[in-house]
């Protein structure tokens, strides 16, 4: 996590123009939130989904289905 991260959570950034927390996980934008806790919940949820997708891709590469 960068030293200048003020949210304490990866994927959450302060958007100066909107004066809200912005959520971006795995290159996808999920919106802006006035409430940091709501932004953290959403970021953590989508981070788990991104990790599960990555694990699924790895498993498919290691164990391809028999044709």
Secondary structure, 3 states (H helix, E strand, C coil): CCCCCCCCCCCEEEECCCCEEEEEECCEEEEEECCHHHHHHHHHHHHHHHHHHHHHHHHHHHCCCCC
